[in-house]
Amino acid sequence: MIRAGPEATLSADSVRAAATDARGRLLAAVELLRGRSADALEAQLAEAAGSLLLIATDREPPHAWLPMVLVELSGALRDLQDAAPAHPELEGIAETVAHTMATLYPIWKQLQAEDRDAPAMPLTRKRRRSGATGDPPDTPQRRAAERLEVSAHVGFQTESNFFTGCSEDLSAAGLFIATYATLNVGTELTVSMVLPDGHQVTASGRVAWVREPRDRAELSPGVGVRFDALTPDDEAAIVGFMRRRPPSFYDI
């Protein structure tokens, strides 16, 4: 999902559509869990799906319910990741939950930006440490006027992947995002993503290179986003992900 910066507002229709789509994915995951002796996980995902139904049908405001949905999904994703080494069949369900979080988290951040009275989200899976280096993209110092916001889906079976530069010291130099959106080199972005372990990353960067659809027919088109800065927590989470999925290389 690529959209304009913070000056753009979310329509009620777009929030309802996102909630409906996310609910459908969660219900499919619940069905896959049936019969696997995972009652607690089923209950967590079913509860999150029920909350999304309230949002999708305008029975409850998203500001009040999205935080709880994300908390439920974060806990479920943690449990799925813990169980996946012994039960590889759960990997696909974990991917579904991570994808759902990657869709909902940027929506929550936008809603929060539009309403200063919105409650804080009590996610426990990701806390920024005080004194962390780098300027978080949601602070007042952000240069947001010309920056686009991107929600990236990163997982073990997705075409989007992290890359390292041949001359870079930083092991998590950037992210390739598979997309048909037209973006120019130099475009400033704020990238939001949820890694498969539930860690939420929001990082500023810019388009370093572009792969056009005609470049190589067997490869997906997209853009390479070079990170401006990462907090220690975010860099550690990305490096941990890359230990399980080796990054690609690109000379930047």
C-alpha positions in Angstrom: 0.0 0.0 0.0 1.5 3.3 -1.1 -0.3 6.5 -0.3 0.2 10.2 0.2 1.8 11.6 3.3 0.2 12.6 6.6 -1.7 15.4 5.0 -4.0 12.8 3.4 -6.8 11.4 5.5 -8.4 8.0 5.6 -11.9 7.7 4.5 -14.4 5.6 6.5 -14.9 3.4 3.4 -11.2 2.6 3.2 -11.1 1.7 7.0 -14.1 -0.5 6.6 -12.6 -2.2 3.5 -9.3 -2.9 5.3 -11.2 -4.3 8.3 -13.3 -6.5 6.1 -10.3 -7.8 4.2 -8.3 -8.4 7.4 -11.2 -10.2 9.0 -11.5 -12.6 6.0 -7.8 -13.5 6.3 -8.2 -14.2 10.0 -11.2 -16.4 9.6 -9.4 -18.4 7.0 -6.5 -18.8 9.5 -9.0 -19.9 12.2 -10.3 -22.6 9.9 -6.7 -23.9 9.3 -6.1 -24.1 13.1 -9.2 -26.3 13.7 -8.3 -29.7 14.9 -4.7 -28.8 15.6 -5.1 -28.6 19.4 -4.6 -24.9 19.3 -7.7 -23.7 21.1 -6.1 -20.6 22.6 -4.7 -19.5 19.2 -8.1 -20.0 17.6 -9.8 -17.9 20.3 -7.3 -15.1 19.9 -7.7 -14.9 16.2 -11.5 -15.3 16.4 -11.7 -12.5 18.9 -9.6 -10.2 16.7 -11.9 -11.1 13.7 -15.0 -10.3 15.8 -13.5 -6.9 16.7 -12.8 -6.2 13.0 -16.4 -7.1 12.2 -17.5 -4.3 14.6 -15.3 -1.9 12.7 -16.3 -3.1 9.3 -20.0 -2.6 10.1 -19.6 0.8 11.8 -20.8 -0.6 15.2 -17.6 0.5 16.9 -15.1 3.3 16.1 -11.8 2.0 14.8 -9.8 4.2 17.2 -11.2 2.2 20.1 -10.9 -1.3 18.6 -7.8 -1.4 16.3 -5.4 -1.2 19.3 -7.0 -4.2 20.9 -7.0 -6.1 17.6 -3.3 -5.4 17.1 -2.5 -6.6 20.7 -4.4 -9.8 20.1 -2.6 -10.4 16.8 0.8 -9.6 18.3 0.3 -12.2 21.0 -1.0 -14.8 18.5 1.9 -14.2 16.2 4.4 -14.6 19.0 2.8 -18.0 20.0 2.7 -19.1 16.4 6.4 -18.3 15.9 7.3 -20.1 19.1 5.4 -23.2 17.9 6.5 -23.1 14.3 9.9 -24.9 14.7 8.1 -28.0 16.0 5.1 -27.6 13.7 6.2 -26.2 10.3 2.6 -26.3 9.1 2.0 -23.2 11.3 4.4 -21.1 9.3 1.7 -20.2 6.7 -0.7 -19.2 9.4 2.0 -17.0 11.0 2.5 -15.3 7.6 -1.2 -14.6 7.4 -1.2 -13.0 10.8 1.9 -10.9 10.0 0.3 -9.8 6.7 -2.8 -8.8 8.5 -0.8 -6.7 11.1 1.2 -5.1 8.3 -2.1 -3.9 6.8 -3.7 -2.7 10.0 -0.7 -1.1 11.7 -0.2 1.8 9.2 -4.0 2.5 9.3 -3.8 2.8 13.1 -0.8 5.1 12.8 -2.7 7.3 10.3 -5.8 7.4 12.5 -3.7 8.3 15.5 -2.1 11.1 13.5 -5.5 12.5 12.5 -6.8 12.4 16.1 -4.6 13.6 18.9 -7.0 12.3 21.5 -6.7 8.7 20.2 -5.5 6.4 22.9 -2.0 5.0 22.8 -1.6 1.5 21.5 -0.4 -0.9 24.3 1.6 -3.2 22.1 4.1 -5.1 24.2 6.0 -6.8 21.4 7.8 -3.6 20.4 9.1 -0.8 22.7 11.5 1.8 21.6 14.4 2.2 24.1 15.1 5.6 25.5 18.2 7.1 23.9 17.8 5.0 20.8 19.8 6.4 17.8 17.9 7.7 14.8 14.9 9.9 14.7 11.7 7.9 14.7 9.6 8.8 11.6 6.5 9.7 13.7 8.3 12.5 15.7 7.7 16.2 15.0 11.2 16.5 13.4 10.1 14.4 10.4 10.2 16.1 7.1 6.8 14.9 6.0 5.7 17.3 3.3 7.0 15.3 0.3 7.3 12.0 2.0 5.2 9.0 1.0 4.0 6.3 3.3 4.5 2.7 2.4 3.1 -0.5 4.0 5.4 -3.4 3.1 4.5 -7.0 3.5 7.7 -8.9 4.4 7.7 -12.6 5.0 9.5 -15.8 4.1 7.5 -16.5 1.0 7.1 -12.9 -0.3 9.1 -11.3 -3.1 9.9 -8.2 -1.0 13.2 -8.7 0.8 16.0 -6.9 2.5 19.1 -6.2 0.6 22.7 -5.2 1.5 25.0 -2.9 -0.4 28.3 -4.4 -1.4 30.1 -1.4 0.1 27.9 -0.9 3.1 28.8 -1.7 6.7 25.2 -1.7 7.8 23.9 -5.2 7.5 20.3 -4.1 6.9 21.0 -1.5 4.2 17.5 -1.5 2.7 14.4 -3.2 1.5 13.2 -4.3 -1.9 9.4 -3.7 -2.2 7.6 -5.6 -5.0 5.2 -3.1 -6.5 3.9 -1.8 -9.8 3.6 1.8 -8.4 5.7 4.3 -10.3 8.3 5.9 -8.0 11.4 7.8 -9.0 14.9 7.4 -7.6 15.3 9.8 -4.7 11.6 9.7 -3.6 11.5 9.9 0.3 9.4 7.3 2.0 8.3 6.2 5.4 8.1 2.4 5.5 5.9 0.5 8.0 6.1 -3.2 8.2 5.5 -6.1 10.6 8.1 -8.8 10.6 7.0 -12.5 10.9 8.0 -12.5 14.6 5.6 -9.6 15.3 8.2 -6.9 15.5 6.9 -3.6 14.1 9.4 -1.5 12.1 8.8 2.1 11.0 11.8 3.6 9.2 12.5 6.5 6.9 14.4 6.0 3.6 14.5 6.9 0.0 14.2 5.0 -3.3 17.8 4.0 -4.3 16.9 2.0 -7.4 14.0 0.9 -9.5 13.3 -2.4 -11.3 10.9 -1.8 -14.2 8.5 -4.5 -15.3 10.4 -4.8 -18.6 13.8 -5.2 -17.0 13.6 -8.9 -16.3 10.4 -10.7 -17.1 11.1 -13.4 -14.5 11.5 -10.9 -11.6 8.9 -8.8 -10.0 9.0 -5.0 -10.6 9.6 -2.8 -7.6 11.8 -0.4 -5.8 14.8 -0.7 -3.6 14.5 1.6 -0.5 17.7 2.5 1.3 17.1 3.2 5.0 18.3 6.6 6.3 18.5 5.3 9.8 17.3 2.4 12.0 17.0 2.2 15.7 19.0 -0.5 17.4 15.8 -2.5 18.1 14.7 -2.4 14.5 18.2 -3.2 13.1 18.5 -6.2 15.5 15.0 -7.5 14.4 15.9 -7.2 10.7 19.2 -8.9 11.1 17.4 -11.7 13.0 15.0 -12.1 10.1 17.9 -12.2 7.6 19.5 -15.0 9.5 16.5 -17.1 8.5 16.1 -15.6 5.0 19.4 -14.5 3.4 19.2 -11.0 1.9 19.8 -10.2 -1.7 22.7 -8.0 -2.8 22.7 -4.8 -4.7 25.6 -2.3 -5.3 24.4 1.0 -3.8 
